[in-house]
Amino acid sequence: MSQKYDTIVIGAGMSGLAAAIRLAMFGKKVCILEKHFLTGGLNSYYKRGKRKFDVGLHAMTNFVPRGTRGRPLTKLLKQLRIPWDALELSEQKSSLIQFPGQSLMFTNNFEVLREEVATKFPLQIDNFNRFVTYIEEYNEVALDNKTFMAKDVAKKFITDSQLLEMIFCPLLIYGSAWENDMDFSQFVIMFKSIYLEGFCRPSGGVRTILNLLLEKYEKVGGELRFKSEVTKIIHSNGKISGVELKDGTILECDKVISSMGNPETMAVTTGERPEPKVGPLSFCESIACLDKKPKDFGFDHTIVFYNEKDIYDYKKPNTLFDHSSAVACFPNNFQHDDGDTEGVARVTYMANYALWKELERKVYLENKNDLFEKSIETIKRIAPGFDANVLFKDVFTPTTIERYTGHFEGTVYGSTDKIRDGRTHIDGLYICGTDQGFLGIVGAMLSGISMANLHGLME
Ligand SMILES: Cc1cc2nc3c(=O)[nH]c(=O)nc-3n(C[C@H](O)[C@H](O)[C@H](O)COP(=O)(O)OP(=O)(O)OC[C@H]3O[C@@H](n4cnc5c(N)ncnc54)[C@H](O)[C@@H]3O)c2cc1C
């Protein structure tokens, strides 16, 4: 006989875990259904031999010092009752936006970026300062914000196109579901979380966060079932009644909060693959384990946003991947080196899912090798002193992302149709996570919390 839950949460990624903790904390009978045998979703982890890897983690955004009030990171820790110290955060040293003939450095102290703009774009500094004030005063998280494009707003302030492109570059690649632009609320979220707050890394990478979430969830009595893929969301007369799993099990519930993604949720609700749109953007990433740390070949930046063209062409490439721009992350260059003897460099390129998908196995592997070689060339352009040997390499592609997360076409930032209030056309079915509109590690957890509060606790 099946048991009835107050809420079933689909997915044990950041948003699903956070949503379920909130619900269980307030006595709701809640169950997370996760199709894999691991937590983390888009930001999980794996092991190759003795080496431990995070799937994606470059950095956590939204760094603020302990005790800072009312900021996303401290708000979410308070809601989940996790102490700030438990994350053992290490701040970035510095990051660089590197364009042809120009660069901007930023750190977790916003004045460094302001100073860089004043020095390198002296005619724009007043415009920049007015734009920053406008951003600071904007309420980006209001659930009824309309969607309008950020570049239209930014151009009213910033009149130098190179500066505009440089400011947008990190924000697009770390969080835009739209090509070459983004929704203004999302832009403000990203601007605040990356430039006004900053980058950090938990001591044990993503495992530290996931372990804390799992411990908390266990403590508040929530249930989690791995290897439980939801294949159908059951509803009648416009109201939710339960879910069906791949093995035929039916579980009843009053509400479902889904972190699968908006198109993916609608596909198991309607049995078709309908609108909303699947986002165009996916990525490839290479990971190189090195016999030297970056500081040993004279390189100190934590993250570099690299672009070889005058404009930043943030869009799905017509080739397997586009190596004319990249994000390169050097995890050893957070302030507290992890003590590991190896160096690590991660390079992310924009990629074309459909082209990777059609490759035969042998050609697929050859192209992964080619991508790895290109990523070493990119590292050499970013860090001209690079002289390390590669001890181990790994590459993942959009098809890897699709296989492990279930996101259609390996999309990372989800659909361009975001549902800010999480509501769907079915009463009792809600969306949380990337397609609710808050993404990244901190954003996804905040999304789970706010959807659980709004639909699971207040309604
Ligand atoms: C390569 C890469 C690098 C990244 N780097 C960073 C970074 O450095 N910093 C940062 O802040 N963010 C980063 N992100 C983004 C961040 O990982 C995501 O925004 C965030 O983890 C999204 O969480 P989520 O809960 O919304 O969704 P997901 O993580 O996608 O969680 C959804 C979960 O649902 C499960 N699921 C799907 N379908 C079903 C089904 N039918 N039944 C049951 N379960 C199902 C999936 O297995 C998954 O566990 C990165 C992402 C990628 C892919």
The ligand as a Tripos MOL2 file, in Angstrom:
@<TRIPOS>MOLECULE
LIG
   53    58     1     0     0
SMALL
NO_CHARGES

@<TRIPOS>ATOM
      1 C1         29.7320   22.2620  -15.2340 C.3       1 LIG1
      2 C2         29.0010   23.1270  -14.2430 C.ar      1 LIG1
      3 C3         29.7090   24.0240  -13.4680 C.ar      1 LIG1
      4 C4         29.0530   24.8060  -12.5280 C.ar      1 LIG1
      5 N1         29.7790   25.6220  -11.7350 N.ar      1 LIG1
      6 C5         29.1630   26.3360  -10.7790 C.ar      1 LIG1
      7 C6         29.9220   27.1260   -9.8910 C.ar      1 LIG1
      8 O1         31.1350   27.1520   -9.9480 O.2       1 LIG1
      9 N2         29.2690   27.8520   -8.9610 N.ar      1 LIG1
     10 C7         27.9060   27.8380   -8.8530 C.ar      1 LIG1
     11 O2         27.3740   28.5240   -7.9810 O.2       1 LIG1
     12 N3         27.1640   27.1010   -9.6960 N.ar      1 LIG1
     13 C8         27.7590   26.3460  -10.6510 C.ar      1 LIG1
     14 N4         27.0180   25.5890  -11.5040 N.ar      1 LIG1
     15 C9         25.5610   25.7410  -11.4910 C.3       1 LIG1
     16 C10        24.9230   24.9910  -10.3430 C.3       1 LIG1
     17 O3         25.4790   23.7170  -10.2810 O.3       1 LIG1
     18 C11        23.4350   24.8760  -10.5900 C.3       1 LIG1
     19 O4         22.8760   26.1410  -10.8830 O.3       1 LIG1
     20 C12        22.6890   24.2830   -9.3920 C.3       1 LIG1
     21 O5         23.3980   23.2000   -8.8710 O.3       1 LIG1
     22 C13        21.3140   23.8790   -9.8510 C.3       1 LIG1
     23 O6         20.6660   23.1790   -8.8410 O.3       1 LIG1
     24 P1         19.1760   22.6800   -9.0170 P.3       1 LIG1
     25 O7         18.7740   22.0710   -7.7370 O.co2     1 LIG1
     26 O8         18.3350   23.7740   -9.5680 O.co2     1 LIG1
     27 O9         19.1700   21.6010  -10.1810 O.3       1 LIG1
     28 P2         19.9780   20.1990  -10.4380 P.3       1 LIG1
     29 O10        21.2810   20.3180   -9.8060 O.co2     1 LIG1
     30 O11        19.8590   19.9950  -11.8620 O.co2     1 LIG1
     31 O12        19.1210   19.1480   -9.6120 O.3       1 LIG1
     32 C14        18.0800   18.4390  -10.1950 C.3       1 LIG1
     33 C15        18.0990   17.0190   -9.6430 C.3       1 LIG1
     34 O13        16.9410   16.3480  -10.1230 O.3       1 LIG1
     35 C16        17.2890   15.0190  -10.4620 C.3       1 LIG1
     36 N5         16.3050   14.5400  -11.4270 N.ar      1 LIG1
     37 C17        16.1560   14.9570  -12.7020 C.ar      1 LIG1
     38 N6         15.1430   14.2970  -13.2780 N.ar      1 LIG1
     39 C18        14.6350   13.4650  -12.3480 C.ar      1 LIG1
     40 C19        13.5400   12.5270  -12.3230 C.ar      1 LIG1
     41 N7         12.7820   12.3210  -13.3950 N.pl3     1 LIG1
     42 N8         13.3080   11.8450  -11.1860 N.ar      1 LIG1
     43 C20        14.0730   12.0380  -10.0790 C.ar      1 LIG1
     44 N9         15.1100   12.8910  -10.0450 N.ar      1 LIG1
     45 C21        15.3740   13.6040  -11.1560 C.ar      1 LIG1
     46 C22        18.6820   15.1410  -11.0430 C.3       1 LIG1
     47 O14        19.3660   13.9030  -11.0270 O.3       1 LIG1
     48 C23        19.2960   16.1930  -10.1050 C.3       1 LIG1
     49 O15        19.8900   15.5920   -8.9870 O.3       1 LIG1
     50 C24        27.6440   24.7490  -12.4140 C.ar      1 LIG1
     51 C25        26.9340   23.8380  -13.1970 C.ar      1 LIG1
     52 C26        27.6100   23.0170  -14.0970 C.ar      1 LIG1
     53 C27        26.8370   21.9880  -14.8820 C.3       1 LIG1
@<TRIPOS>BOND
     1     1     2 1
     2     2     3 ar
     3     2    52 ar
     4     3     4 ar
     5     4     5 ar
     6     4    50 ar
     7     5     6 ar
     8     6     7 ar
     9     6    13 1
    10     7     8 2
    11     7     9 ar
    12     9    10 ar
    13    10    11 2
    14    10    12 ar
    15    12    13 ar
    16    13    14 ar
    17    14    15 1
    18    14    50 ar
    19    15    16 1
    20    16    17 1
    21    16    18 1
    22    18    19 1
    23    18    20 1
    24    20    21 1
    25    20    22 1
    26    22    23 1
    27    23    24 1
    28    24    25 2
    29    24    26 1
    30    24    27 1
    31    27    28 1
    32    28    29 2
    33    28    30 1
    34    28    31 1
    35    31    32 1
    36    32    33 1
    37    33    34 1
    38    33    48 1
    39    34    35 1
    40    35    36 1
    41    35    46 1
    42    36    37 ar
    43    36    45 ar
    44    37    38 ar
    45    38    39 ar
    46    39    40 ar
    47    39    45 ar
    48    40    41 1
    49    40    42 ar
    50    42    43 ar
    51    43    44 ar
    52    44    45 ar
    53    46    47 1
    54    46    48 1
    55    48    49 1
    56    50    51 ar
    57    51    52 ar
    58    52    53 1
@<TRIPOS>SUBSTRUCTURE
     1 LIG1         1 GROUP 0 **** ****
